[in-house]
Amino acid sequence: MFLRIDDKARCRLAAAAFTGAGFFVLFWALYFTGVIAPADPNDPIARFEAAFPIADAMLTLTLLAAGVGLMRRKFYGLFCMVGGAGMTLYLGLLDLTFYAGAGAYSPPAGDGWVELVVNALCIGGGAAGLWLCWRAWRKSWERDSTIVRSWSSARRAA
């Protein structure tokens, strides 16, 4: 079954999915090469970050599946994009609350700025992804007059 959203929205969503996946790959590449990793592995922040590679790998795969599905006009693309956007928003809020509680943002210095930018990208990107998915879904749904008419009739009858 093919996804019925306009090409502009579909391409934007696919680009957002691939960009998000790229950011996660870049983050972990920089982390594992020591560019942005904390110097002390016993530091609470280092232990917190060490808990996320598998979850972030799953998120990255979900975003890649979303991008591929959207480019192929498949329903699973939009489904995976909603999941990926929700996971990204959750990750950003989780990181924000942890780093704020750990005092990494007061005042932000060095790694604090990096984390603040990463958290802002996660929160903003996740929220934007959910919003774009909702718009695409709504427009696709409104375009199919059969679905809209049958839903409206069923609603009035109830």
Secondary structure as UniProt FT lines:
FT   HELIX           7..32
FT   TURN            33..34
FT   TURN            41..42
FT   HELIX           44..50
FT   HELIX           53..71
FT   TURN            72..73
FT   HELIX           75..101
FT   TURN            102..104
FT   TURN            106..107
FT   HELIX           111..143
FT   HELIX           145..157
//
